[in-house]
Amino acid sequence: MYAEWTRKDWFTIGEAAMESGITAKMIRHYEMVGLLPEANRTEAGYRLYNSRDLHLLRFIRHSRDLGFSIKQIEELLGLWQDKTRPSREVKKLAQSHLNALEAKIRELNAMKAELERLVHCCKGDSRPDCPILEGLAAE
């Protein structure tokens, strides 16, 4: 059995981390929360991953890079693995996430504009009066 694991189609957690761009700690976390199936193990207990696992890890990493939550990634993985899924379900999930990102961008832009206004009002000199602090304290 161990001879089978020594072939290059099996990767240690460190190698899987390097290949997928996900830290070993996060790989263990994704395994624990069920995004990734439990790893095969050597007789010494070391985790081993195959090319399918690496493909899943890359899918997870790309999904995380786009800001999808663990729950959303779980849904996406289910849809990805279901070859009979209607694409409208995938689009609905992605559109919902896009809408949330757009709302967050509007919120961040409003925060930025307010902070720019406060910074512009402050002379930044040696006097104690500060429009930034006054603005933060305002109701």
PADRENPA-788017 format. One record per residue: residue number from 1; residue in three letters; x, y, z negated of N, C-alpha, C in turn. Coordinates in nm, 4 decimals, always signed. Atoms other than C-alpha are relative to their C-alpha. Layout:
! residues N
[pt NUM, "ala", [X, Y, Z], [X, Y, Z], [X, Y, Z]]
...
END
This chain:
! residues 139
[pt 1, "met", [+0.0819, -0.1184, +0.0000], [+0.0000, +0.0000, +0.0000], [+0.0869, +0.1256, +0.0000]]
[pt 2, "tyr", [-0.0870, -0.1172, +0.0058], [+0.2774, +0.2496, -0.0879], [+0.0702, +0.0218, +0.1329]]
[pt 3, "ala", [-0.0674, -0.0135, -0.1302], [+0.4526, +0.1771, +0.2439], [-0.0895, +0.0762, +0.0966]]
[pt 4, "glu", [+0.0938, -0.0718, -0.0855], [+0.1377, +0.3032, +0.4165], [+0.0050, +0.1496, -0.0308]]
[pt 5, "trp", [-0.0016, -0.1408, +0.0398], [+0.1588, +0.6324, +0.2210], [+0.1290, +0.0708, +0.0372]]
[pt 6, "thr", [-0.1262, -0.0645, -0.0323], [+0.5186, +0.6950, +0.3160], [+0.0044, +0.0464, +0.1457]]
[pt 7, "arg", [+0.0053, -0.0498, -0.1370], [+0.4224, +0.7484, +0.6817], [-0.0300, +0.1489, -0.0019]]
[pt 8, "lys", [+0.0155, -0.1446, -0.0010], [+0.4105, +1.1120, +0.7886], [-0.1441, +0.0453, +0.0178]]
[pt 9, "asp", [+0.1377, -0.0451, -0.0075], [+0.0344, +1.1112, +0.8237], [-0.0576, +0.0246, -0.1394]]
[pt 10, "trp", [+0.0385, -0.0337, +0.1372], [+0.0207, +1.1586, +0.4453], [+0.0892, +0.1139, -0.0485]]
[pt 11, "phe", [-0.0708, -0.1190, +0.0456], [+0.1205, +1.4830, +0.2789], [-0.0166, +0.0145, -0.1506]]
[pt 12, "thr", [+0.0094, -0.0291, +0.1437], [+0.2011, +1.5664, -0.0814], [-0.0779, +0.1309, -0.0159]]
[pt 13, "ile", [+0.0753, -0.1235, +0.0226], [+0.0131, +1.8529, -0.2414], [+0.0831, +0.1225, +0.0390]]
[pt 14, "gly", [-0.0870, -0.1109, -0.0404], [+0.3136, +2.0797, -0.1846], [+0.0036, +0.0171, +0.1509]]
[pt 15, "glu", [+0.0010, -0.0058, -0.1460], [+0.3258, +1.9911, +0.1831], [-0.1359, +0.0470, +0.0517]]
[pt 16, "ala", [+0.1341, -0.0420, -0.0400], [-0.0508, +2.0297, +0.2129], [-0.0183, +0.1497, -0.0239]]
[pt 17, "ala", [+0.0077, -0.1432, +0.0303], [-0.0215, +2.3719, +0.0495], [+0.0720, +0.0799, +0.1085]]
[pt 18, "met", [-0.0761, -0.0704, -0.1037], [+0.2459, +2.4793, +0.2982], [-0.0715, -0.0059, +0.1348]]
[pt 19, "glu", [+0.0667, +0.0180, -0.1292], [+0.0552, +2.3392, +0.5972], [-0.1307, +0.0777, +0.0104]]
[pt 20, "ser", [+0.1322, -0.0621, -0.0035], [-0.2792, +2.4927, +0.4986], [+0.0005, +0.1475, -0.0395]]
[pt 21, "gly", [-0.0026, -0.1376, +0.0472], [-0.1697, +2.8219, +0.3444], [-0.0795, +0.0208, -0.1279]]
[pt 22, "ile", [+0.0743, -0.0047, +0.1269], [-0.3524, +2.7394, +0.0199], [+0.0927, -0.0510, -0.1089]]
[pt 23, "thr", [-0.0881, +0.0441, +0.1076], [-0.1700, +2.7088, -0.3108], [-0.0437, -0.1358, -0.0534]]
[pt 24, "ala", [+0.0295, +0.1308, +0.0598], [-0.1484, +2.3712, -0.4825], [-0.1065, +0.0144, -0.1079]]
[pt 25, "lys", [+0.0990, -0.0236, +0.1061], [-0.3464, +2.5167, -0.7726], [-0.1411, +0.0105, +0.0586]]
[pt 26, "met", [+0.1320, -0.0145, -0.0621], [-0.6320, +2.6141, -0.5399], [-0.0449, -0.1303, +0.0653]]
[pt 27, "ile", [+0.0374, +0.1304, -0.0567], [-0.6211, +2.2761, -0.3653], [-0.0613, -0.0862, -0.1096]]
[pt 28, "arg", [+0.0553, +0.0773, +0.1122], [-0.6733, +2.1091, -0.7043], [-0.1369, +0.0542, -0.0394]]
[pt 29, "his", [+0.1292, -0.0620, +0.0339], [-0.9543, +2.3578, -0.7760], [-0.1071, -0.0408, +0.1017]]
[pt 30, "tyr", [+0.0979, +0.0367, -0.1035], [-1.1276, +2.2876, -0.4429], [-0.0385, -0.1471, -0.0114]]
[pt 31, "glu", [+0.0298, +0.1411, +0.0234], [-1.1019, +1.9181, -0.5178], [-0.0937, -0.0138, -0.1204]]
[pt 32, "met", [+0.0795, +0.0077, +0.1228], [-1.2460, +1.9722, -0.8664], [-0.1451, +0.0456, +0.0235]]
[pt 33, "val", [+0.1356, -0.0509, -0.0233], [-1.5464, +2.1746, -0.7385], [-0.0719, -0.0731, +0.1127]]
[pt 34, "gly", [+0.0648, +0.0841, -0.0992], [-1.6144, +1.9231, -0.4606], [+0.0075, +0.0486, +0.1437]]
[pt 35, "leu", [-0.0148, -0.0431, -0.1396], [-1.5178, +2.1219, -0.1501], [+0.0889, -0.0967, +0.0773]]
[pt 36, "leu", [-0.0951, +0.0934, -0.0583], [-1.2423, +1.8713, -0.0841], [-0.0195, -0.1342, -0.0687]]
[pt 37, "pro", [+0.0147, +0.1301, +0.0655], [-1.2798, +1.4978, -0.1424], [+0.1187, -0.0294, -0.0917]]
[pt 38, "glu", [-0.1079, +0.0382, +0.0916], [-1.0773, +1.3469, -0.4243], [+0.1155, -0.0592, +0.0801]]
[pt 39, "ala", [-0.1189, +0.0415, -0.0759], [-0.7242, +1.2900, -0.3001], [+0.0354, -0.1457, -0.0271]]
[pt 40, "asn", [-0.0623, +0.1309, +0.0213], [-0.5664, +0.9517, -0.2478], [+0.1185, +0.0233, -0.0931]]
[pt 41, "arg", [-0.1116, -0.0153, +0.0929], [-0.2940, +0.8862, -0.5006], [+0.1006, -0.1126, +0.0184]]
[pt 42, "thr", [-0.1043, +0.1016, +0.0006], [+0.0358, +0.7061, -0.5107], [-0.0131, -0.0795, -0.1295]]
[pt 43, "glu", [+0.0007, +0.0771, +0.1246], [+0.0991, +0.4439, -0.7770], [+0.0444, +0.0858, -0.1168]]
[pt 44, "ala", [-0.0464, -0.0903, +0.1053], [+0.2710, +0.7215, -0.9738], [-0.1015, +0.1111, -0.0289]]
[pt 45, "gly", [+0.1050, -0.0977, +0.0250], [-0.0444, +0.9345, -0.9528], [+0.0096, +0.1290, +0.0803]]
[pt 46, "tyr", [-0.0132, -0.1210, -0.0822], [+0.0735, +1.1942, -0.6988], [-0.1107, +0.0052, +0.1045]]
[pt 47, "arg", [+0.1038, -0.0181, -0.1005], [-0.1960, +1.3352, -0.4744], [+0.0601, -0.0099, +0.1396]]
[pt 48, "leu", [-0.0391, +0.0097, -0.1402], [-0.1738, +1.2530, -0.1046], [-0.1176, +0.0421, +0.0877]]
[pt 49, "tyr", [+0.1017, -0.0521, -0.0896], [-0.3618, +1.4238, +0.1763], [+0.0310, -0.0421, +0.1422]]
[pt 50, "asn", [-0.0192, +0.0377, -0.1396], [-0.4172, +1.3217, +0.5357], [-0.0327, +0.1192, +0.0904]]
[pt 51, "ser", [+0.0213, -0.1105, -0.0939], [-0.4614, +1.5318, +0.8505], [-0.1437, +0.0523, -0.0058]]
[pt 52, "arg", [+0.1393, -0.0451, +0.0142], [-0.8409, +1.5423, +0.8022], [-0.0120, +0.0938, -0.1198]]
[pt 53, "asp", [+0.0006, -0.0872, +0.1185], [-0.7870, +1.6886, +0.4544], [+0.0602, +0.1362, +0.0327]]
[pt 54, "leu", [-0.0632, -0.1265, -0.0386], [-0.5542, +1.9511, +0.6018], [-0.0939, +0.0833, +0.0859]]
[pt 55, "his", [+0.0968, -0.0708, -0.0846], [-0.8190, +2.0392, +0.8603], [-0.1077, +0.0644, -0.0878]]
[pt 56, "leu", [+0.0980, -0.0547, +0.0947], [-1.0738, +2.0849, +0.5790], [+0.0581, +0.1184, -0.0770]]
[pt 57, "leu", [-0.0643, -0.1084, +0.0742], [-0.8278, +2.2985, +0.3835], [+0.0137, +0.1256, +0.0852]]
[pt 58, "arg", [-0.0107, -0.1168, -0.0895], [-0.7694, +2.5240, +0.6836], [-0.1371, +0.0645, +0.0213]]
[pt 59, "phe", [+0.1370, -0.0504, -0.0129], [-1.1465, +2.5570, +0.7291], [-0.0356, +0.0815, -0.1246]]
[pt 60, "ile", [+0.0283, -0.0686, +0.1270], [-1.1804, +2.6521, +0.3608], [+0.0780, +0.1313, -0.0079]]
[pt 61, "arg", [-0.0821, -0.1216, +0.0062], [-0.8908, +2.8996, +0.3808], [-0.0541, +0.1084, +0.0919]]
[pt 62, "his", [+0.0520, -0.0993, -0.0934], [-1.0320, +3.0704, +0.6878], [-0.1323, +0.0568, -0.0502]]
[pt 63, "ser", [+0.1271, -0.0459, +0.0562], [-1.3754, +3.0882, +0.5254], [+0.0238, +0.0964, -0.1154]]
[pt 64, "arg", [-0.0337, -0.0893, +0.1123], [-1.2216, +3.2407, +0.2108], [+0.0580, +0.1311, +0.0515]]
[pt 65, "asp", [-0.0567, -0.1217, -0.0591], [-1.0250, +3.4864, +0.4264], [-0.1102, +0.0938, +0.0496]]
[pt 66, "leu", [+0.1132, -0.0801, -0.0453], [-1.3610, +3.6042, +0.5631], [-0.0922, +0.0404, -0.1147]]
[pt 67, "gly", [+0.0743, -0.0441, +0.1179], [-1.4914, +3.6494, +0.2084], [-0.1183, -0.0857, -0.0396]]
[pt 68, "phe", [+0.1101, +0.0878, +0.0391], [-1.7349, +3.3592, +0.1904], [+0.0249, -0.0521, -0.1413]]
[pt 69, "ser", [-0.0089, +0.0534, +0.1364], [-1.8078, +3.2388, -0.1627], [+0.0166, -0.1520, +0.0052]]
[pt 70, "ile", [-0.0123, +0.1465, +0.0090], [-1.7455, +2.8822, -0.2805], [-0.1327, -0.0654, +0.0400]]
[pt 71, "lys", [+0.1317, +0.0561, -0.0321], [-2.1202, +2.8149, -0.2581], [-0.0274, +0.0080, +0.1503]]
[pt 72, "gln", [+0.0210, -0.0153, -0.1435], [-2.1361, +2.9526, +0.0954], [+0.0902, -0.0953, +0.0795]]
[pt 73, "ile", [-0.0921, +0.0919, -0.0686], [-1.8313, +2.7488, +0.1977], [-0.0519, -0.1421, -0.0094]]
[pt 74, "glu", [+0.0594, +0.1329, +0.0147], [-1.9983, +2.4389, +0.0595], [-0.1107, -0.0196, +0.1040]]
[pt 75, "glu", [+0.1059, +0.0067, -0.1012], [-2.2987, +2.5154, +0.2822], [+0.0596, -0.0091, +0.1406]]
[pt 76, "leu", [-0.0644, +0.0023, -0.1313], [-2.0733, +2.5872, +0.5814], [+0.0632, -0.1352, +0.0297]]
[pt 77, "leu", [-0.0597, +0.1328, -0.0188], [-1.8847, +2.2616, +0.5309], [-0.1066, -0.1034, +0.0320]]
[pt 78, "gly", [+0.1099, +0.0929, -0.0273], [-2.2125, +2.0722, +0.5195], [-0.0522, +0.0153, +0.1416]]
[pt 79, "leu", [+0.0475, -0.0256, -0.1356], [-2.3263, +2.2381, +0.8403], [+0.1043, -0.0431, +0.1039]]
[pt 80, "trp", [-0.1082, +0.0352, -0.0919], [-1.9868, +2.1861, +1.0062], [+0.0067, -0.1516, +0.0204]]
[pt 81, "gln", [-0.0105, +0.1452, -0.0066], [-1.9914, +1.8153, +0.9263], [-0.1265, -0.0659, +0.0534]]
[pt 82, "asp", [+0.1264, +0.0517, -0.0530], [-2.3546, +1.7731, +1.0384], [-0.0080, +0.0336, +0.1486]]
[pt 83, "lys", [-0.0042, -0.0246, -0.1446], [-2.3271, +1.7359, +1.4144], [-0.1388, +0.0207, +0.0608]]
[pt 84, "thr", [+0.1357, -0.0212, -0.0501], [-2.7101, +1.7538, +1.4488], [-0.0593, +0.1315, -0.0489]]
[pt 85, "arg", [+0.0516, -0.1243, +0.0564], [-2.7408, +2.0915, +1.2744], [-0.0392, +0.0971, +0.1113]]
[pt 86, "pro", [+0.0297, -0.1084, -0.0947], [-2.9132, +2.3756, +1.4542], [+0.0939, +0.1180, -0.0300]]
[pt 87, "ser", [-0.0954, -0.1088, +0.0205], [-2.6699, +2.6619, +1.5069], [-0.0654, +0.1206, -0.0665]]
[pt 88, "arg", [+0.0677, -0.1136, +0.0641], [-2.9353, +2.9074, +1.3835], [+0.0233, +0.0008, -0.1509]]
[pt 89, "glu", [-0.0269, +0.0049, +0.1441], [-2.8678, +2.7849, +1.0277], [+0.1371, +0.0585, -0.0319]]
[pt 90, "val", [-0.1351, -0.0534, +0.0178], [-2.4986, +2.8674, +1.0635], [-0.0033, +0.1513, +0.0195]]
[pt 91, "lys", [+0.0089, -0.1430, -0.0277], [-2.5783, +3.2055, +1.2167], [-0.0713, +0.0736, -0.1127]]
[pt 92, "lys", [+0.0741, -0.0634, +0.1095], [-2.8279, +3.2836, +0.9411], [+0.0918, +0.0219, -0.1205]]
[pt 93, "leu", [-0.0931, -0.0107, +0.1125], [-2.5644, +3.2162, +0.6744], [+0.1066, +0.1057, +0.0275]]
[pt 94, "ala", [-0.1032, -0.0971, -0.0362], [-2.2981, +3.4174, +0.8586], [-0.0585, +0.1408, +0.0063]]
[pt 95, "gln", [+0.0637, -0.1320, -0.0085], [-2.5405, +3.7053, +0.9262], [-0.0291, +0.0558, -0.1388]]
[pt 96, "ser", [+0.0249, -0.0424, +0.1380], [-2.6370, +3.7177, +0.5601], [+0.1281, +0.0509, -0.0647]]
[pt 97, "his", [-0.1294, -0.0421, +0.0550], [-2.2707, +3.7400, +0.4634], [+0.0446, +0.1310, +0.0651]]
[pt 98, "leu", [-0.0346, -0.1231, -0.0706], [-2.2110, +4.0068, +0.7290], [-0.0795, +0.1184, -0.0554]]
[pt 99, "asn", [+0.0834, -0.1064, +0.0580], [-2.5026, +4.2111, +0.5912], [+0.0519, +0.0422, -0.1367]]
[pt 100, "ala", [-0.0546, -0.0304, +0.1331], [-2.3559, +4.1860, +0.2401], [+0.1312, +0.0778, +0.0119]]
[pt 101, "leu", [-0.1259, -0.0723, -0.0206], [-2.0146, +4.2976, +0.3686], [-0.0257, +0.1434, +0.0443]]
[pt 102, "glu", [+0.0328, -0.1354, -0.0459], [-2.1697, +4.5951, +0.5481], [-0.0512, +0.0852, -0.1155]]
[pt 103, "ala", [+0.0483, -0.0732, +0.1170], [-2.3511, +4.6964, +0.2279], [+0.1164, +0.0373, -0.0914]]
[pt 104, "lys", [-0.1178, -0.0262, +0.0835], [-2.0241, +4.6675, +0.0341], [+0.0870, +0.1099, +0.0612]]
[pt 105, "ile", [-0.0777, -0.1041, -0.0681], [-1.8454, +4.8798, +0.2945], [-0.0653, +0.1368, -0.0213]]
[pt 106, "arg", [+0.0697, -0.1275, +0.0243], [-2.1133, +5.1509, +0.2607], [+0.0242, +0.0469, -0.1432]]
[pt 107, "glu", [-0.0240, -0.0319, +0.1409], [-2.0729, +5.1368, -0.1179], [+0.1433, +0.0498, -0.0205]]
[pt 108, "leu", [-0.1404, -0.0420, +0.0127], [-1.6926, +5.1612, -0.0919], [+0.0241, +0.1357, +0.0657]]
[pt 109, "asn", [-0.0151, -0.1295, -0.0658], [-1.7166, +5.4503, +0.1542], [-0.0582, +0.1122, -0.0849]]
[pt 110, "ala", [+0.0591, -0.1011, +0.0890], [-1.9459, +5.6380, -0.0865], [+0.0926, +0.0260, -0.1186]]
[pt 111, "met", [-0.0952, -0.0160, +0.1107], [-1.7002, +5.5747, -0.3716], [+0.1209, +0.0801, +0.0458]]
[pt 112, "lys", [-0.1168, -0.0695, -0.0547], [-1.4128, +5.6926, -0.1540], [-0.0301, +0.1485, +0.0206]]
[pt 113, "ala", [+0.0371, -0.1396, -0.0243], [-1.5949, +6.0104, -0.0529], [-0.0090, +0.0774, -0.1307]]
[pt 114, "glu", [+0.0115, -0.0673, +0.1295], [-1.6755, +6.0973, -0.4143], [+0.1370, +0.0213, -0.0625]]
[pt 115, "leu", [-0.1340, -0.0128, +0.0568], [-1.3206, +6.0297, -0.5277], [+0.0827, +0.1035, +0.0772]]
[pt 116, "glu", [-0.0690, -0.1027, -0.0791], [-1.1820, +6.2384, -0.2395], [-0.0452, +0.1394, -0.0416]]
[pt 117, "arg", [+0.0547, -0.1290, +0.0426], [-1.4125, +6.5234, -0.3463], [+0.0600, +0.0414, -0.1339]]
[pt 118, "leu", [-0.0553, -0.0308, +0.1325], [-1.2930, +6.5018, -0.7069], [+0.1488, +0.0349, +0.0088]]
[pt 119, "val", [-0.1432, -0.0251, -0.0145], [-0.9267, +6.4846, -0.6068], [+0.0235, +0.1355, +0.0656]]
[pt 120, "his", [-0.0143, -0.1288, -0.0684], [-0.9687, +6.7816, -0.3727], [-0.0266, +0.1175, -0.0954]]
[pt 121, "cys", [+0.0351, -0.1064, +0.0950], [-1.1233, +6.9886, -0.6568], [+0.1068, +0.0214, -0.1073]]
[pt 122, "cys", [-0.1005, -0.0096, +0.1064], [-0.8315, +6.9220, -0.8922], [+0.1262, +0.0661, +0.0530]]
[pt 123, "lys", [-0.1227, -0.0691, -0.0407], [-0.5363, +7.1594, -0.8713], [+0.1247, -0.0834, -0.0302]]
[pt 124, "gly", [-0.1145, +0.0846, +0.0333], [-0.3051, +6.9023, -1.0328], [+0.1169, +0.0793, -0.0556]]
[pt 125, "asp", [-0.1066, -0.0831, +0.0560], [-0.1128, +7.1682, -1.2212], [+0.0173, -0.0283, -0.1490]]
[pt 126, "ser", [-0.0296, +0.0220, +0.1418], [-0.0055, +7.2075, -1.5839], [-0.1154, +0.0386, -0.0924]]
[pt 127, "arg", [+0.1147, -0.0372, +0.0836], [-0.3437, +7.3367, -1.7056], [-0.0775, -0.1256, -0.0419]]
[pt 128, "pro", [+0.0711, +0.1184, +0.0490], [-0.5580, +7.0987, -1.9135], [-0.1345, -0.0257, +0.0678]]
[pt 129, "asp", [+0.1308, +0.0244, -0.0614], [-0.8853, +7.1540, -1.7251], [+0.0175, -0.0855, +0.1258]]
[pt 130, "cys", [-0.0154, +0.0967, -0.1100], [-0.9407, +6.8743, -1.4777], [-0.1368, -0.0348, +0.0557]]
[pt 131, "pro", [+0.1286, +0.0330, -0.0628], [-1.2361, +6.8464, -1.2367], [-0.0236, -0.1502, +0.0145]]
[pt 132, "ile", [+0.0172, +0.1454, -0.0136], [-1.1708, +6.4751, -1.1997], [-0.0620, -0.0557, -0.1278]]
[pt 133, "leu", [+0.0538, +0.0495, +0.1276], [-1.2268, +6.4066, -1.5703], [-0.1384, +0.0563, -0.0257]]
[pt 134, "glu", [+0.1321, -0.0595, +0.0164], [-1.5194, +6.6500, -1.5775], [-0.1041, -0.0728, +0.0864]]
[pt 135, "gly", [+0.0886, +0.0735, -0.0893], [-1.6735, +6.4695, -1.2796], [-0.0322, -0.1392, -0.0520]]
[pt 136, "leu", [+0.0240, +0.1340, +0.0560], [-1.6307, +6.1308, -1.4448], [-0.0885, +0.0060, -0.1234]]
[pt 137, "ala", [+0.0795, -0.0141, +0.1214], [-1.7886, +6.2606, -1.7644], [-0.1412, +0.0521, +0.0275]]
[pt 138, "ala", [+0.1313, -0.0565, -0.0339], [-2.0848, +6.4205, -1.5836], [-0.1064, -0.1086, +0.0046]]
[pt 139, "glu", [+0.1104, +0.0973, -0.0018], [-2.4237, +6.2565, -1.6067], [-0.0680, -0.0067, +0.1302]]
END
